[in-house]
Amino acid sequence: MNQNEFEQQVLTEMQERLPGLHFELKDVEKLQNSSYRGLAVRYEGSPVTALIDLAPFLARTETGEDFREVMEDITAKAGDAFRTSSVIGLESFQDYKTIRERLFVQLVNADSSRPLLDQYLHRRIGDMAMIARIDFSERDGQEMSAAVTKGMLEGFGISQDTLLADAVASGMNRKPATLRTIIEELSAISGMPMDFGGCVPGFWVASTKEKINGAAVICYPGFLDEAAEKLGSDFFVIPSSIHEMLLLPDDGTIRADALTHIQHEVNENEVLPEEVLSRQIFYYDAAERKLELASEHEARAAGKNAAAPDLPDPDDLPWQDEDNLHEETIRVLLVEPGGYPREMKIRNDLGGLQEAVGGMIETVYPFEDEACIVCNDMGKVNGYPLNRALRDEEGGVVDIIAGSFIIAGLQGDGFRSLNDEQLARYEKQFYQPETFVRMGRGFMAIPIPDDSVRLRRNEKAEAARAGEQKAAGAGIKKKEAPERRKDKSWSER
């Protein structure tokens, strides 16, 4: 059964099952640059027309589900529309007091919602727009609403500012805000406690109890101030989708451009196109009670709008002499999971490289200059902790290295020491430790807050000291090269 045959059969069946309702097939254009072929349901005499998207029901028949079972669900949905439209009559639309109690707000992407956005009451917030909707739902779990148009406003006899203010106030009661850590949120979704291996990402999730159109909670009066008090600092506001916002406390180590890379990756790979909310990162300054673009905040905080200096051309770097080709020891940068990069010297032979990464080596060449990454070629297979993401020119994650790795210089067919400029550059590039959250088909890289890094480092140091004291007390000689512990990443536990 093709789409047209399915739609016609549904229309015929519904007219027979519910003869008291008016049905028709209709092409529906929605905000967020989306559209669908729907079944319009209206109770005679009611101004309310409910629209049922038939695509999910068609998909169920295509996977082999019996048409009669699918029709039962469509009938139940149409019955909901009947009950709603019979309670909300024409007189309700003429009584603004009744409508006001049903208002709430939604955030949509302003760019993808053109030109339909011009038909609705809205207020711009960066590349987002706040619109008002009327909630027709009559019970928990039911989602039926319509955006308020400029034509409706004329009938209400009030100003746009008044209606939007009423929608915010009503929405706070109808759809209360929630604010939880990302660990609490992921644990609730999975139904089991999530273990980040001691690395606690600082993200918080702002939404509503129903998790539907929850990003608009940032428009609620006082919500951002309460969030700042709960988070203990100013914070970045990252539009994740129309359903939630991510808040990240500003500890002074994160720049807006790093968060932009994460956001673009999630928008591209994890969020449905019709649910993408924004391509901008925002910032809330609690002292000034100001929500603004994060880039504008950084420029204002710096006192000027200065561009970051360009890195030197690799061809112009002061490379070391050819004599360094056969250095017995070389200076490299060691990058460990959950830790900051550090300079170290290793033997310039296969054994020295293997000792540095804990096993057989693999070389990766993601850089434009004469340098490479040396990592354990069985890191992922053996379940070593995920360490750092490798990104493309646009900041998208293309791979994740598992276990410790080093960055070494290249010369000819061998390795050499990193020069001072390379050492500083790669230390800066891989400075912030990362943890990884599985998001649908891929992973999202999350910077680990400095407090968590320091806590883990202190715990490891304490454990090492305790081990040394225990060994000394038992008269046991400390091994020079203890066997590498193969921790599994949090996502595999």
C-alpha atoms as one frame of an Amber mdcrd trajectory, in Angstrom:
protein
   0.000   0.000   0.000   1.564   3.309  -1.087   1.148   6.635   0.710  -1.810
   7.851  -1.369  -3.696   4.550  -0.998  -3.048   4.535   2.754  -4.306   8.112
   3.209  -7.469   7.498   1.184  -8.247   4.292   3.077  -7.734   6.069   6.426
 -10.053   8.902   5.330 -12.794   6.456   4.268 -12.502   4.404   7.459 -12.615
   7.464   9.735 -15.710   8.844   8.020 -17.439   5.498   8.649 -16.222   5.111
  12.238 -16.922   8.676  13.417 -19.668  10.112  11.191 -20.262  13.039  13.567
 -16.837  14.542  12.822 -15.628  16.264   9.666 -12.451  14.762   8.100 -10.278
  15.864   5.211  -6.686  15.333   4.012  -4.536  18.425   4.203  -0.953  19.505
   3.502   0.329  21.229   6.635   3.138  23.796   6.713   4.679  24.198  10.159
   7.249  26.373  11.857  10.848  25.062  11.916  10.703  24.598   8.112   8.742
  21.354   8.376   5.605  20.070   6.718   3.508  16.913   6.565   0.404  15.369
   5.009  -2.214  15.224   7.733  -5.747  14.218   8.545  -7.764  17.277   9.588
 -10.412  16.576  12.245 -13.080  19.081  13.213 -16.235  18.934  15.309 -19.155
  20.701  13.611 -19.525  24.208  15.041 -16.048  24.296  16.640 -13.347  26.683
  15.393 -10.695  24.142  16.404  -9.246  21.864  13.711  -6.969  19.093  14.936
  -4.314  17.769  12.569  -3.021  14.202  12.762   0.310  13.472  11.087  -0.236
  10.217   9.173   3.444   9.525   8.375   4.208   7.617  11.637   1.118   5.448
  11.141   2.062   4.685   7.525   5.548   3.696   8.710   4.033   1.176  11.121
   2.119  -0.570   8.303   5.300  -0.626   6.199   7.047  -2.579   8.968   4.307
  -5.213   8.868   1.902  -4.045  11.586  -1.738  -4.882  10.928  -3.708  -2.015
   9.374  -6.627  -2.576  11.790  -4.388  -2.075  14.822  -3.016   1.139  13.308
  -6.561   2.351  12.640  -7.485   1.815  16.292  -4.746   4.261  17.329  -5.768
   6.812  14.672  -9.365   6.547  15.887  -8.263   7.099  19.496  -6.320  10.189
  18.447  -9.318  11.527  16.540 -11.450  10.873  19.621  -9.112  13.089  21.628
  -9.647  15.801  19.028 -13.419  15.358  19.335 -13.378  15.723  23.112 -11.132
  18.784  22.926 -13.065  20.555  20.187 -16.382  19.881  21.911 -15.157  21.598
  25.098 -13.492  24.517  23.338 -16.259  26.171  21.372 -16.497  29.457  19.527
 -17.383  31.302  22.714 -14.002  30.314  24.165 -12.203  32.133  21.371 -14.257
  35.253  22.044 -13.392  35.153  25.762  -9.743  36.103  26.209  -9.864  35.204
  29.912 -10.418  31.561  28.934  -7.688  31.657  26.291  -5.221  33.363  28.634
  -5.302  30.402  31.030  -4.328  28.077  28.154  -1.384  30.088  26.803   2.259
  29.018  26.913   5.445  29.941  25.020   7.669  28.016  22.642  11.121  28.803
  21.239  11.672  28.106  17.528  14.497  28.772  15.100  13.688  32.110  13.491
  15.665  31.496  10.294  14.120  28.126   9.409  10.606  29.341  10.373  10.451
  32.088   7.746   8.156  33.179   6.152   5.504  31.574   8.388   6.914  33.407
  11.391   5.558  36.710  10.108   2.027  35.366  10.588   2.534  34.745  14.306
   3.139  36.864  17.381   6.809  36.514  18.210   9.811  38.133  19.856  13.369
  37.577  18.591  16.169  36.280  20.845  19.278  36.003  18.676  18.489  33.513
  15.910  15.559  32.171  17.965  12.003  33.448  18.273   9.589  33.155  21.191
   6.026  32.515  20.052   2.770  32.091  22.003   0.642  28.948  21.703  -2.800
  27.904  22.967  -2.849  24.561  24.756  -5.927  22.492  23.843  -4.818  19.392
  25.773  -7.367  18.062  28.225  -5.221  15.530  30.094  -1.605  14.736  30.979
   0.362  13.200  28.141  -1.843  14.754  25.446  -0.143  17.358  23.267  -2.503
  19.527  21.211  -1.847  23.214  20.634  -1.903  26.005  18.062   0.299  29.060
  17.600  -1.353  32.456  18.165  -1.581  34.411  14.905  -1.730  38.151  14.412
  -5.294  37.687  13.168  -6.330  36.190  16.514  -4.794  39.143  18.335  -7.192
  41.552  16.628 -10.155  39.563  17.948  -8.782  39.582  21.501  -8.416  43.369
  21.509  -5.089  43.418  23.360  -1.507  44.301  22.464   1.168  41.834  21.385
   3.302  42.633  24.457   0.379  41.908  26.779  -0.403  38.565  25.150   3.245
  37.421  25.153   3.594  38.423  28.821   0.412  36.496  29.642   1.713  33.479
  27.705   4.935  33.449  29.734   3.041  33.747  33.042   0.540  31.040  32.104
   3.278  28.781  30.744   5.111  28.853  34.067   2.030  27.249  35.658   1.039
  24.873  32.845   4.578  23.742  32.022   6.809  24.207  35.111  10.567  24.405
  34.575  13.025  21.717  35.657  16.811  22.019  36.073  18.914  18.894  36.576
  22.525  17.860  36.023  23.228  15.969  32.836  24.039  12.900  34.932  20.607
  13.041  36.569  19.000  13.540  33.156  20.822  10.641  31.482  20.163   8.396
  34.479  16.445   9.189  34.246  16.410   8.430  30.502  18.308   5.143  30.846
  16.524   4.077  34.022  19.820   3.322  35.755  22.565   5.333  37.466  25.227
   6.626  35.047  28.917   6.310  35.941  31.343   8.900  34.572  34.350   7.290
  36.212  34.881  10.230  38.572  34.736  12.835  35.789  31.533  14.788  36.319
  30.604  16.983  33.341  29.375  20.392  34.435  26.386  20.527  32.090  22.883
  21.125  33.439  19.672  20.453  31.477  16.882  23.044  31.542  13.489  21.877
  30.312   9.931  21.139  31.440   8.548  18.103  33.217   7.130  16.745  29.931
  10.389  17.462  28.012   8.325  18.940  25.168   9.109  22.487  23.949  11.099
  22.885  27.161  13.798  25.237  25.836  11.412  28.161  26.427  11.935  27.935
  30.204  14.793  30.439  29.829  12.077  33.010  29.060  10.428  32.484  32.474
  10.986  35.470  34.807  13.582  34.670  37.455  14.586  31.298  35.973  18.056
  32.408  34.845  18.742  34.077  38.207  17.705  30.930  40.066  19.879  28.857
  37.736  22.893  31.103  38.411  22.375  30.638  42.148  22.094  26.862  41.753
  25.103  26.590  39.429  27.106  28.984  41.592  28.358  31.183  38.735  27.567
  32.869  35.435  26.993  30.319  32.694  26.843  29.525  29.003  23.417  28.768
  27.511  23.569  26.183  24.715  20.340  25.606  22.747  20.326  21.809  22.382
  16.922  21.533  20.655  13.442  23.066  20.922  12.911  20.721  23.872  15.809
  21.672  26.183  18.701  24.018  26.918  22.136  23.007  28.206  23.685  25.281
  30.850  27.431  25.187  31.542  28.989  27.091  34.487  31.752  29.457  33.415
  34.921  28.361  35.231  37.154  30.546  33.076  38.557  27.684  30.968  35.896
  27.357  28.263  35.589  29.526  25.181  32.418  30.001  23.177  33.991  28.721
  19.943  34.686  25.311  21.551  31.029  25.033  22.558  29.957  26.105  19.073
  31.797  23.096  17.623  29.905  20.762  19.988  26.587  22.398  19.160  27.115
  22.204  15.393  28.035  18.522  15.661  24.905  17.706  17.687  22.666  19.749
  15.344  24.084  17.923  12.340  24.079  14.361  13.647  21.775  13.971  16.648
  18.830  16.413  16.402  15.943  16.095  13.964  16.010  18.981  11.447  12.597
  20.215  12.593  13.829  20.353  16.212  17.074  22.308  15.667  16.704  25.493
  17.700  19.799  27.627  17.227  23.310  27.855  15.856  24.422  30.369  18.453
  25.830  30.105  21.995  24.479  32.491  24.640  25.820  33.667  27.997  24.067
  34.787  31.190  25.799  37.404  33.324  24.096  37.113  36.733  25.492  40.384
  38.109  24.117  42.374  35.192  21.110  40.034  34.755  21.863  39.985  31.047
  21.422  37.226  28.456  23.570  37.877  25.388  25.550  36.129  22.697  28.600
  34.461  24.249  30.875  36.018  21.628  29.613  39.484  22.568  30.162  38.767
  26.254  33.748  37.650  25.631  34.453  40.773  23.578  32.881  42.972  26.263
  34.800  41.222  29.037  38.054  41.688  27.157  37.294  45.367  26.666  37.767
  45.161  22.940  36.723  43.071  19.976  40.148  41.672  19.104  40.689  38.728
  16.823  42.867  35.840  18.012  46.399  35.931  16.523  47.078  33.599  13.625
  49.416  30.686  14.226  52.730  30.807  12.352  52.969  29.061   9.003  54.435
  25.566   9.638  56.841  26.152   6.749  58.358  29.111   8.642  58.948  27.298
  11.931  62.557  27.002  13.215  63.046  23.255  12.714  65.833  21.524  14.558
  69.014  20.389  12.878  69.349  17.172  10.908  71.538  15.835  13.746  68.382
  15.403  15.821  67.246  12.624  13.478  68.962  10.053  15.681  68.402  11.530
  19.126  68.688   8.820  21.757  65.916  10.449  23.787  63.266  12.811  22.458
  61.012  15.402  24.059  57.314  14.597  23.554  53.933  15.664  24.921  52.097
  12.991  26.923  48.284  13.248  26.978  46.497  10.967  29.475  42.732  10.395
  29.940  41.312  12.798  32.505  44.626  14.661  32.880  46.429  17.693  31.509
  49.171  17.262  28.884  52.744  17.183  30.201  56.172  17.258  28.686  58.340
  14.151  29.079  61.408  12.504  27.571  61.327   8.980  26.213  63.797   6.641
  24.519  63.755   7.167  20.760  63.179   3.524  19.888  60.270   1.118  19.539
  60.501   0.011  23.151  60.373   3.593  24.433  57.323   4.407  22.321  55.507
   1.232  23.410  56.250   1.935  27.059  54.820   5.457  26.714  51.452   4.247
  25.344  51.246   0.872  27.098  51.443  -1.517  24.172  51.795  -1.853  20.417
  51.832   1.531  18.698  49.810   3.183  15.961  50.733   6.508  14.373  48.114
   9.069  13.394  48.850  12.151  11.250  46.146  14.802  11.905  48.505  17.798
  11.867  49.755  19.944   9.007  53.289  20.307  10.398  55.994  17.702  11.039
  54.385  16.026  14.042  52.197  13.008  14.714  50.223  11.201  17.404  51.520
   7.869  18.693  48.809   5.848  20.479  48.008   2.275  21.490  46.670   0.459
  18.441  44.470  -1.777  20.638  43.223   0.986  22.960  39.572   0.814  21.907
  39.531  -2.975  21.622  40.964  -3.354  25.129  38.507  -0.864  26.600  40.978
   1.856  27.596  39.307   5.117  28.766  38.339   7.491  25.957  40.839  10.333
  26.015  40.575  13.160  23.452  38.587  13.838  20.292  40.216  14.510  16.941
  38.353  17.159  14.963  38.127  18.356  11.383  38.604  21.946  10.238  35.008
  22.814  11.199  35.344  21.358  14.689  33.407  18.137  14.039  34.571  15.000
  15.868  36.088  12.543  13.375  37.658  10.103  15.847  38.325   9.534  19.550
  41.640   8.241  20.892  41.403   5.656  23.676  44.142   5.472  26.285  47.255
   7.611  26.701  49.012   8.984  23.644  52.057  11.093  22.869  52.730  13.767
  20.291  56.190  13.580  18.767  58.047  15.448  16.060  58.823  13.886  12.664
  61.966  14.035  10.588  62.657  11.746   7.677  61.448   8.243   8.540  61.899
   8.655  12.293  60.800  10.632  15.325  62.425  13.702  16.855  61.835  16.101
  19.728  59.063  18.671  19.558  60.381  22.201  19.348  59.195  24.862  21.822
  56.516  26.259  19.499  55.051  22.818  18.778  55.072  21.854  22.442  53.167
  25.016  23.419  50.710  24.723  20.534  49.735  21.085  21.113  49.595  21.543
  24.876  47.047  24.304  24.275  45.104  22.247  21.697  44.738  19.194  23.957
  44.865  20.988  27.302  41.314  20.419  28.576  40.489  16.768  29.397  37.276
  15.474  27.854  34.636  12.915  28.671  32.195  11.527  26.140  28.430  11.071
  26.161  26.806   8.732  23.656  24.202  10.695  21.660  22.274   8.510  19.210
  24.683   7.446  16.486  27.775   9.158  17.859  29.460  10.741  20.844  29.442
  14.271  22.195  32.760  15.470  23.621  32.312  17.322  26.921  35.161  19.289
  28.547  35.838  18.065  32.100  35.735  20.916  34.657  39.071  21.732  36.321
  37.713  20.899  39.782  36.959  17.333  38.657  40.413  17.002  37.080  42.122
  18.160  40.271  39.950  15.844  42.376  40.854  12.833  40.241  44.565  13.769
  40.294  44.536  14.080  44.090  42.726  10.748  44.463  45.312   9.011  42.255
  48.187  10.599  44.177  46.653   9.523  47.503  46.143   5.985  46.223  49.751
   5.854  44.973  51.092   7.052  48.332  48.949   4.528  50.181  50.250   1.778
  47.916  53.857   2.793  48.487  53.396   2.878  52.264  51.727  -0.541  52.216
  54.519  -1.989  50.063  57.206  -0.443  52.293  55.525  -1.812  55.399  55.422
  -5.304  53.907  59.022  -5.073  52.704  58.008  -5.382  49.077  60.175  -3.753
  46.441  58.196  -1.438  44.156  58.016  -2.582  40.541  59.539  -0.213  38.032
  56.910  -0.862  35.357  53.590  -1.982  36.846  51.121  -3.595  34.473  48.831
  -1.050  32.834  45.313  -1.101  34.236  42.790  -1.399  31.425  39.889   0.684
  32.657  36.730   0.644  30.632  35.218   3.931  29.605  32.059   5.010  31.462
  29.899   4.251  28.444  30.964   0.577  28.431  30.450  -0.123  32.117
